[in-house]
Each structure stands twice: as C-alpha cells, then as structure tokens.
Amino acid sequence: MTTFNARIEWKSRLGADSLDLVDDLMTALDQWHPAIGASLRGFTEAIITLEAENIRQAISTAGVIASDTAHTAGGEVLAIEVMPTVEFDTRDNLVPLPDMVSVTEAAEMLGITVQAVRQRLESGSLTGVKVGATWVIPAAPLNELVDA
C-alpha cells in the first residue's frame, strides 16, 4: 500500500460563521486525517491522506469521498487532486516541522520555572522561535538535556 494525499475543493465558501461546517467536515473525514480550510480561490477545501494500491485506486477513492461529503461541505465538488504523499510533501518544498513544546512544557521537562526558560530563550542559551508573542521550543534538544 502507498500513501496518497487528496485535495478536495467544494463550491461553498468558508466564513466567520463556518465553524459548524468545519466541525462537520472534520467528523465526516476523520479517518483520513483531514486539514480543512479555504482554497486559494476561497472555496471550502480539505486535504486528506489515504492508502491505496495505486494512483487509479486513490483517485477513485478520493472521488467517492468527495461525492459522499458534498452535502456536508455545502456544495458540489469543484476539484479533486491526488498524488503520492511523497510528491505532495516535496511539491511545495514542505519540510516536516520538528516536535515543538511550549515554554510551560519546557519548564516542566527541565524542572525549572517558566521565567527561567524565558530568560534562556532571550539570552540565546536555549533555542526557540517566537510565533507571534509566544515562544515555541524544539523538543529534541530538550529531550537530550533531560536524558543527559
């Protein structure tokens, strides 16, 4: 079996009042680990992961899934795109993100205070990235410190 990714686009739009639609789609597509959002054109889009013997079977399966969820998505199917997951990940130069932890989780792992973690981040003695106003810290170096 090979893993494939399918991008399904329906003729409905996501807006501020679309939380129920997103929840319904997440539930309907749960077994395919969906990511729900708006396509570049602003229509409802889901990216799912499925296993199949070959691309033909993956396309057929994605078509059935898209049709079966069209009512839930609130519109007819506009597009289906299917490709091996390896190609999907490399197509947009996607790089898997490392496991990240919060400042609070890092403090718990290291047995120090949250303030001490923030001080280490600010001084550069602990590696982290600020996302908005929040720090995220790669878990791997913390695991090495804990295991040492």
FILOSE-617109 format. One record per residue: residue in three letters; x, y, z of N, C-alpha, C in turn. Coordinates in nm, 2 decimals. Example, Ala and Ser with C-alpha at 12.3 -4.5 7.8 and 13.67 -1.06 7.14 Angstrom:
+---------+--------+--------+--------+--------+--------+--------+--------+--------+--------+
| residuo |   n.c1 |   n.c2 |   n.c3 |  ca.c1 |  ca.c2 |  ca.c3 |   c.c1 |   c.c2 |   c.c3 |
+---------+--------+--------+--------+--------+--------+--------+--------+--------+--------+
|     ALA |   1.32 |  -0.57 |   0.78 |   1.23 |  -0.45 |   0.78 |   1.32 |  -0.33 |   0.78 |
|     SER |   1.28 |  -0.22 |   0.71 |   1.37 |  -0.11 |   0.71 |   1.29 |   0.00 |   0.79 |
+---------+--------+--------+--------+--------+--------+--------+--------+--------+--------+
This chain:
+---------+--------+--------+--------+--------+--------+--------+--------+--------+--------+
| residuo |   n.c1 |   n.c2 |   n.c3 |  ca.c1 |  ca.c2 |  ca.c3 |   c.c1 |   c.c2 |   c.c3 |
+---------+--------+--------+--------+--------+--------+--------+--------+--------+--------+
|     MET |   0.08 |  -0.12 |   0.00 |   0.00 |   0.00 |   0.00 |   0.09 |   0.12 |   0.00 |
|     THR |   0.04 |   0.22 |  -0.07 |   0.11 |   0.35 |  -0.08 |   0.02 |   0.46 |  -0.02 |
|     THR |   0.08 |   0.56 |   0.04 |   0.00 |   0.67 |   0.10 |  -0.01 |   0.78 |  -0.01 |
|     PHE |  -0.13 |   0.83 |  -0.02 |  -0.16 |   0.94 |  -0.12 |  -0.23 |   1.05 |  -0.04 |
|     ASN |  -0.21 |   1.17 |  -0.10 |  -0.28 |   1.29 |  -0.05 |  -0.38 |   1.33 |  -0.15 |
|     ALA |  -0.50 |   1.37 |  -0.11 |  -0.60 |   1.42 |  -0.20 |  -0.65 |   1.56 |  -0.15 |
|     ARG |  -0.65 |   1.65 |  -0.24 |  -0.71 |   1.78 |  -0.22 |  -0.84 |   1.79 |  -0.28 |
|     ILE |  -0.95 |   1.81 |  -0.20 |  -1.08 |   1.82 |  -0.25 |  -1.13 |   1.96 |  -0.23 |
|     GLU |  -1.20 |   2.02 |  -0.33 |  -1.25 |   2.15 |  -0.32 |  -1.40 |   2.15 |  -0.36 |
|     TRP |  -1.48 |   2.21 |  -0.27 |  -1.62 |   2.21 |  -0.29 |  -1.67 |   2.36 |  -0.32 |
|     LYS |  -1.78 |   2.37 |  -0.39 |  -1.84 |   2.50 |  -0.43 |  -1.92 |   2.56 |  -0.31 |
|     SER |  -1.85 |   2.59 |  -0.20 |  -1.90 |   2.66 |  -0.09 |  -1.78 |   2.74 |  -0.03 |
|     ARG |  -1.82 |   2.84 |   0.04 |  -1.71 |   2.93 |   0.10 |  -1.71 |   2.92 |   0.25 |
|     LEU |  -1.59 |   2.93 |   0.30 |  -1.57 |   2.94 |   0.45 |  -1.58 |   3.08 |   0.49 |
|     GLY |  -1.65 |   3.11 |   0.60 |  -1.65 |   3.24 |   0.65 |  -1.64 |   3.24 |   0.80 |
|     ALA |  -1.66 |   3.35 |   0.86 |  -1.66 |   3.36 |   1.01 |  -1.76 |   3.27 |   1.08 |
|     ASP |  -1.87 |   3.25 |   1.01 |  -1.98 |   3.16 |   1.06 |  -1.97 |   3.02 |   1.02 |
|     SER |  -1.85 |   2.97 |   0.98 |  -1.84 |   2.84 |   0.92 |  -1.79 |   2.73 |   1.02 |
|     LEU |  -1.78 |   2.76 |   1.15 |  -1.73 |   2.67 |   1.25 |  -1.81 |   2.53 |   1.24 |
|     ASP |  -1.94 |   2.54 |   1.23 |  -2.02 |   2.42 |   1.22 |  -1.98 |   2.33 |   1.10 |
|     LEU |  -1.96 |   2.40 |   0.99 |  -1.93 |   2.34 |   0.86 |  -1.79 |   2.27 |   0.88 |
|     VAL |  -1.69 |   2.34 |   0.93 |  -1.56 |   2.28 |   0.95 |  -1.57 |   2.16 |   1.05 |
|     ASP |  -1.64 |   2.17 |   1.16 |  -1.66 |   2.06 |   1.25 |  -1.73 |   1.94 |   1.18 |
|     ASP |  -1.83 |   1.96 |   1.10 |  -1.90 |   1.85 |   1.03 |  -1.80 |   1.79 |   0.94 |
|     LEU |  -1.73 |   1.86 |   0.86 |  -1.63 |   1.80 |   0.77 |  -1.52 |   1.73 |   0.84 |
|     MET |  -1.47 |   1.78 |   0.95 |  -1.37 |   1.71 |   1.03 |  -1.42 |   1.58 |   1.08 |
|     THR |  -1.55 |   1.57 |   1.12 |  -1.61 |   1.45 |   1.16 |  -1.63 |   1.35 |   1.05 |
|     ALA |  -1.68 |   1.40 |   0.94 |  -1.71 |   1.32 |   0.82 |  -1.58 |   1.26 |   0.76 |
|     LEU |  -1.47 |   1.33 |   0.77 |  -1.34 |   1.29 |   0.71 |  -1.24 |   1.24 |   0.81 |
|     ASP |  -1.28 |   1.22 |   0.93 |  -1.19 |   1.19 |   1.04 |  -1.09 |   1.08 |   1.01 |
|     GLN |  -1.14 |   0.97 |   0.95 |  -1.05 |   0.86 |   0.93 |  -0.94 |   0.89 |   0.83 |
|     TRP |  -0.95 |   1.00 |   0.75 |  -0.84 |   1.04 |   0.66 |  -0.76 |   1.15 |   0.70 |
|     HIS |  -0.76 |   1.18 |   0.83 |  -0.68 |   1.29 |   0.89 |  -0.69 |   1.42 |   0.82 |
|     PRO |  -0.81 |   1.48 |   0.81 |  -0.82 |   1.60 |   0.73 |  -0.76 |   1.73 |   0.78 |
|     ALA |  -0.73 |   1.81 |   0.68 |  -0.70 |   1.95 |   0.71 |  -0.80 |   2.03 |   0.63 |
|     ILE |  -0.88 |   2.11 |   0.70 |  -0.99 |   2.19 |   0.64 |  -0.95 |   2.34 |   0.63 |
|     GLY |  -0.98 |   2.40 |   0.52 |  -0.95 |   2.54 |   0.51 |  -1.01 |   2.60 |   0.38 |
|     ALA |  -0.97 |   2.71 |   0.35 |  -1.02 |   2.78 |   0.22 |  -0.91 |   2.76 |   0.12 |
|     SER |  -0.95 |   2.73 |   0.00 |  -0.86 |   2.71 |  -0.12 |  -0.81 |   2.85 |  -0.16 |
|     LEU |  -0.72 |   2.85 |  -0.25 |  -0.67 |   2.98 |  -0.30 |  -0.78 |   3.06 |  -0.36 |
|     ARG |  -0.88 |   3.00 |  -0.41 |  -0.99 |   3.07 |  -0.47 |  -1.10 |   3.10 |  -0.37 |
|     GLY |  -1.08 |   3.06 |  -0.24 |  -1.18 |   3.09 |  -0.14 |  -1.28 |   2.99 |  -0.11 |
|     PHE |  -1.28 |   2.88 |  -0.18 |  -1.38 |   2.77 |  -0.16 |  -1.34 |   2.68 |  -0.05 |
|     THR |  -1.43 |   2.60 |   0.00 |  -1.40 |   2.50 |   0.10 |  -1.31 |   2.40 |   0.05 |
|     GLU |  -1.21 |   2.37 |   0.12 |  -1.11 |   2.27 |   0.08 |  -1.07 |   2.17 |   0.19 |
|     ALA |  -1.05 |   2.05 |   0.16 |  -0.99 |   1.95 |   0.25 |  -0.88 |   1.88 |   0.19 |
|     ILE |  -0.77 |   1.86 |   0.27 |  -0.66 |   1.77 |   0.22 |  -0.67 |   1.65 |   0.31 |
|     ILE |  -0.68 |   1.54 |   0.25 |  -0.69 |   1.41 |   0.33 |  -0.57 |   1.32 |   0.29 |
|     THR |  -0.55 |   1.22 |   0.37 |  -0.44 |   1.12 |   0.34 |  -0.51 |   0.98 |   0.34 |
|     LEU |  -0.49 |   0.91 |   0.23 |  -0.55 |   0.78 |   0.22 |  -0.44 |   0.68 |   0.17 |
|     GLU |  -0.47 |   0.55 |   0.19 |  -0.38 |   0.44 |   0.14 |  -0.45 |   0.38 |   0.02 |
|     ALA |  -0.37 |   0.34 |  -0.08 |  -0.43 |   0.27 |  -0.19 |  -0.32 |   0.19 |  -0.26 |
|     GLU |  -0.36 |   0.10 |  -0.34 |  -0.26 |   0.01 |  -0.41 |  -0.19 |   0.09 |  -0.52 |
|     ASN |  -0.26 |   0.19 |  -0.59 |  -0.20 |   0.26 |  -0.70 |  -0.28 |   0.39 |  -0.71 |
|     ILE |  -0.23 |   0.48 |  -0.80 |  -0.29 |   0.61 |  -0.82 |  -0.44 |   0.60 |  -0.87 |
|     ARG |  -0.47 |   0.51 |  -0.95 |  -0.60 |   0.49 |  -1.00 |  -0.70 |   0.46 |  -0.89 |
|     GLN |  -0.66 |   0.37 |  -0.80 |  -0.74 |   0.34 |  -0.68 |  -0.76 |   0.46 |  -0.59 |
|     ALA |  -0.65 |   0.54 |  -0.57 |  -0.65 |   0.66 |  -0.49 |  -0.75 |   0.76 |  -0.55 |
|     ILE |  -0.74 |   0.78 |  -0.68 |  -0.83 |   0.88 |  -0.74 |  -0.98 |   0.83 |  -0.73 |
|     SER |  -1.00 |   0.71 |  -0.75 |  -1.14 |   0.66 |  -0.73 |  -1.19 |   0.67 |  -0.59 |
|     THR |  -1.11 |   0.64 |  -0.50 |  -1.15 |   0.65 |  -0.35 |  -1.17 |   0.80 |  -0.32 |
|     ALA |  -1.08 |   0.89 |  -0.36 |  -1.10 |   1.03 |  -0.33 |  -1.23 |   1.08 |  -0.40 |
|     GLY |  -1.26 |   1.04 |  -0.52 |  -1.38 |   1.08 |  -0.58 |  -1.51 |   1.04 |  -0.50 |
|     VAL |  -1.50 |   0.92 |  -0.45 |  -1.62 |   0.87 |  -0.37 |  -1.63 |   0.95 |  -0.24 |
|     ILE |  -1.52 |   0.97 |  -0.18 |  -1.52 |   1.05 |  -0.05 |  -1.57 |   1.19 |  -0.08 |
|     ALA |  -1.52 |   1.25 |  -0.19 |  -1.56 |   1.39 |  -0.22 |  -1.71 |   1.40 |  -0.25 |
|     SER |  -1.76 |   1.30 |  -0.32 |  -1.91 |   1.30 |  -0.36 |  -1.99 |   1.27 |  -0.23 |
|     ASP |  -1.94 |   1.18 |  -0.15 |  -2.02 |   1.15 |  -0.03 |  -2.02 |   1.26 |   0.07 |
|     THR |  -1.93 |   1.35 |   0.07 |  -1.92 |   1.46 |   0.17 |  -1.97 |   1.59 |   0.11 |
|     ALA |  -2.01 |   1.59 |  -0.02 |  -2.05 |   1.72 |  -0.09 |  -2.17 |   1.78 |  -0.01 |
|     HIS |  -2.26 |   1.71 |   0.04 |  -2.37 |   1.76 |   0.11 |  -2.32 |   1.83 |   0.24 |
|     THR |  -2.23 |   1.76 |   0.31 |  -2.18 |   1.81 |   0.44 |  -2.10 |   1.94 |   0.41 |
|     ALA |  -2.02 |   1.94 |   0.30 |  -1.94 |   2.06 |   0.26 |  -2.03 |   2.17 |   0.21 |
|     GLY |  -2.15 |   2.15 |   0.18 |  -2.24 |   2.26 |   0.14 |  -2.23 |   2.30 |   0.00 |
|     GLY |  -2.18 |   2.21 |  -0.09 |  -2.17 |   2.25 |  -0.23 |  -2.12 |   2.13 |  -0.31 |
|     GLU |  -2.13 |   2.14 |  -0.44 |  -2.09 |   2.04 |  -0.53 |  -1.93 |   2.04 |  -0.54 |
|     VAL |  -1.88 |   1.92 |  -0.58 |  -1.74 |   1.91 |  -0.59 |  -1.68 |   1.99 |  -0.71 |
|     LEU |  -1.58 |   2.07 |  -0.69 |  -1.52 |   2.15 |  -0.79 |  -1.40 |   2.09 |  -0.84 |
|     ALA |  -1.32 |   2.04 |  -0.76 |  -1.19 |   1.98 |  -0.80 |  -1.14 |   1.87 |  -0.70 |
|     ILE |  -1.07 |   1.78 |  -0.76 |  -1.00 |   1.67 |  -0.68 |  -0.86 |   1.66 |  -0.74 |
|     GLU |  -0.76 |   1.66 |  -0.66 |  -0.63 |   1.64 |  -0.70 |  -0.57 |   1.54 |  -0.61 |
|     VAL |  -0.50 |   1.44 |  -0.67 |  -0.45 |   1.32 |  -0.59 |  -0.30 |   1.30 |  -0.63 |
|     MET |  -0.22 |   1.28 |  -0.54 |  -0.08 |   1.24 |  -0.57 |  -0.02 |   1.17 |  -0.45 |
|     PRO |   0.09 |   1.09 |  -0.48 |   0.16 |   1.02 |  -0.37 |   0.20 |   1.13 |  -0.26 |
|     THR |   0.19 |   1.09 |  -0.14 |   0.23 |   1.18 |  -0.03 |   0.37 |   1.23 |  -0.04 |
|     VAL |   0.46 |   1.15 |  -0.09 |   0.60 |   1.19 |  -0.10 |   0.60 |   1.31 |  -0.20 |
|     GLU |   0.53 |   1.30 |  -0.31 |   0.53 |   1.41 |  -0.41 |   0.46 |   1.53 |  -0.35 |
|     PHE |   0.35 |   1.51 |  -0.28 |   0.27 |   1.62 |  -0.22 |   0.37 |   1.70 |  -0.12 |
|     ASP |   0.44 |   1.63 |  -0.04 |   0.53 |   1.69 |   0.05 |   0.65 |   1.77 |  -0.01 |
|     THR |   0.70 |   1.72 |  -0.12 |   0.81 |   1.78 |  -0.19 |   0.77 |   1.89 |  -0.29 |
|     ARG |   0.64 |   1.88 |  -0.34 |   0.60 |   1.97 |  -0.44 |   0.61 |   2.12 |  -0.40 |
|     ASP |   0.58 |   2.15 |  -0.28 |   0.59 |   2.28 |  -0.22 |   0.70 |   2.30 |  -0.13 |
|     ASN |   0.80 |   2.21 |  -0.14 |   0.92 |   2.22 |  -0.06 |   0.88 |   2.21 |   0.09 |
|     LEU |   0.78 |   2.13 |   0.12 |   0.73 |   2.12 |   0.25 |   0.83 |   2.04 |   0.33 |
|     VAL |   0.87 |   2.08 |   0.45 |   0.96 |   2.02 |   0.54 |   0.89 |   1.99 |   0.67 |
|     PRO |   0.89 |   1.86 |   0.71 |   0.82 |   1.83 |   0.84 |   0.87 |   1.92 |   0.95 |
|     LEU |   0.78 |   1.97 |   1.03 |   0.82 |   2.05 |   1.14 |   0.87 |   1.96 |   1.25 |
|     PRO |   0.97 |   2.00 |   1.33 |   1.01 |   1.92 |   1.44 |   0.90 |   1.93 |   1.55 |
|     ASP |   0.90 |   1.83 |   1.64 |   0.81 |   1.84 |   1.75 |   0.85 |   1.97 |   1.84 |
|     MET |   0.75 |   2.05 |   1.87 |   0.77 |   2.17 |   1.94 |   0.70 |   2.16 |   2.08 |
|     VAL |   0.75 |   2.23 |   2.18 |   0.68 |   2.24 |   2.31 |   0.67 |   2.39 |   2.35 |
|     SER |   0.58 |   2.41 |   2.44 |   0.56 |   2.55 |   2.49 |   0.66 |   2.58 |   2.60 |
|     VAL |   0.66 |   2.70 |   2.64 |   0.75 |   2.74 |   2.75 |   0.72 |   2.67 |   2.87 |
|     THR |   0.59 |   2.65 |   2.90 |   0.54 |   2.58 |   3.02 |   0.59 |   2.43 |   3.01 |
|     GLU |   0.57 |   2.37 |   2.90 |   0.61 |   2.23 |   2.88 |   0.77 |   2.22 |   2.90 |
|     ALA |   0.84 |   2.31 |   2.84 |   0.99 |   2.31 |   2.85 |   1.03 |   2.32 |   3.00 |
|     ALA |   0.96 |   2.41 |   3.07 |   0.99 |   2.43 |   3.21 |   0.97 |   2.30 |   3.29 |
|     GLU |   0.86 |   2.23 |   3.26 |   0.83 |   2.10 |   3.33 |   0.93 |   2.00 |   3.30 |
|     MET |   0.97 |   1.99 |   3.17 |   1.07 |   1.89 |   3.12 |   1.21 |   1.92 |   3.19 |
|     LEU |   1.25 |   2.05 |   3.20 |   1.38 |   2.08 |   3.26 |   1.38 |   2.09 |   3.41 |
|     GLY |   1.26 |   2.10 |   3.47 |   1.25 |   2.11 |   3.61 |   1.29 |   2.25 |   3.66 |
|     ILE |   1.26 |   2.35 |   3.58 |   1.29 |   2.49 |   3.61 |   1.16 |   2.57 |   3.60 |
|     THR |   1.17 |   2.70 |   3.63 |   1.05 |   2.79 |   3.62 |   1.03 |   2.83 |   3.48 |
|     VAL |   0.91 |   2.88 |   3.45 |   0.87 |   2.93 |   3.32 |   0.96 |   3.06 |   3.30 |
|     GLN |   0.98 |   3.14 |   3.40 |   1.06 |   3.26 |   3.38 |   1.21 |   3.22 |   3.35 |
|     ALA |   1.26 |   3.12 |   3.40 |   1.39 |   3.07 |   3.37 |   1.41 |   3.03 |   3.23 |
|     VAL |   1.30 |   2.96 |   3.18 |   1.30 |   2.92 |   3.04 |   1.30 |   3.05 |   2.95 |
|     ARG |   1.21 |   3.14 |   2.98 |   1.21 |   3.27 |   2.90 |   1.34 |   3.34 |   2.90 |
|     GLN |   1.41 |   3.34 |   3.02 |   1.54 |   3.41 |   3.03 |   1.64 |   3.34 |   2.94 |
|     ARG |   1.64 |   3.21 |   2.94 |   1.73 |   3.13 |   2.85 |   1.70 |   3.16 |   2.70 |
|     LEU |   1.57 |   3.17 |   2.67 |   1.54 |   3.19 |   2.53 |   1.59 |   3.33 |   2.49 |
|     GLU |   1.56 |   3.43 |   2.58 |   1.61 |   3.57 |   2.55 |   1.76 |   3.58 |   2.53 |
|     SER |   1.83 |   3.51 |   2.62 |   1.98 |   3.51 |   2.61 |   2.04 |   3.43 |   2.50 |
|     GLY |   1.96 |   3.34 |   2.44 |   2.01 |   3.25 |   2.34 |   2.07 |   3.12 |   2.38 |
|     SER |   2.07 |   3.10 |   2.51 |   2.12 |   2.97 |   2.56 |   2.02 |   2.86 |   2.54 |
|     LEU |   1.90 |   2.89 |   2.51 |   1.80 |   2.79 |   2.47 |   1.74 |   2.83 |   2.34 |
|     THR |   1.74 |   2.74 |   2.25 |   1.69 |   2.77 |   2.11 |   1.54 |   2.76 |   2.11 |
|     GLY |   1.48 |   2.86 |   2.05 |   1.33 |   2.87 |   2.03 |   1.30 |   2.97 |   1.93 |
|     VAL |   1.17 |   2.97 |   1.89 |   1.12 |   3.06 |   1.79 |   1.00 |   3.13 |   1.84 |
|     LYS |   0.99 |   3.25 |   1.81 |   0.87 |   3.33 |   1.86 |   0.77 |   3.32 |   1.74 |
|     VAL |   0.65 |   3.28 |   1.78 |   0.54 |   3.27 |   1.68 |   0.44 |   3.37 |   1.74 |
|     GLY |   0.43 |   3.49 |   1.68 |   0.35 |   3.60 |   1.74 |   0.42 |   3.64 |   1.87 |
|     ALA |   0.35 |   3.63 |   1.98 |   0.40 |   3.67 |   2.11 |   0.44 |   3.55 |   2.19 |
|     THR |   0.43 |   3.43 |   2.13 |   0.45 |   3.30 |   2.20 |   0.58 |   3.24 |   2.15 |
|     TRP |   0.66 |   3.19 |   2.25 |   0.77 |   3.11 |   2.22 |   0.74 |   2.96 |   2.20 |
|     VAL |   0.80 |   2.90 |   2.10 |   0.79 |   2.75 |   2.08 |   0.93 |   2.70 |   2.08 |
|     ILE |   0.95 |   2.58 |   2.13 |   1.09 |   2.53 |   2.15 |   1.10 |   2.39 |   2.09 |
|     PRO |   1.20 |   2.36 |   2.01 |   1.21 |   2.23 |   1.96 |   1.23 |   2.13 |   2.07 |
|     ALA |   1.16 |   2.02 |   2.06 |   1.16 |   1.92 |   2.17 |   1.29 |   1.84 |   2.18 |
|     ALA |   1.35 |   1.81 |   2.06 |   1.46 |   1.72 |   2.06 |   1.58 |   1.77 |   2.15 |
|     PRO |   1.62 |   1.90 |   2.14 |   1.73 |   1.94 |   2.23 |   1.69 |   1.93 |   2.37 |
|     LEU |   1.57 |   1.96 |   2.40 |   1.52 |   1.95 |   2.54 |   1.53 |   1.80 |   2.59 |
|     ASN |   1.49 |   1.71 |   2.50 |   1.50 |   1.57 |   2.54 |   1.64 |   1.53 |   2.57 |
|     GLU |   1.73 |   1.58 |   2.49 |   1.88 |   1.55 |   2.51 |   1.92 |   1.60 |   2.64 |
|     LEU |   1.88 |   1.72 |   2.68 |   1.92 |   1.78 |   2.81 |   1.86 |   1.70 |   2.92 |
|     VAL |   1.74 |   1.66 |   2.91 |   1.67 |   1.58 |   3.01 |   1.74 |   1.44 |   3.03 |
|     ASP |   1.78 |   1.38 |   2.91 |   1.84 |   1.25 |   2.92 |   1.99 |   1.25 |   2.96 |
|     ALA |   2.05 |   1.37 |   2.96 |   2.19 |   1.38 |   2.99 |   2.22 |   1.37 |   3.14 |
+---------+--------+--------+--------+--------+--------+--------+--------+--------+--------+
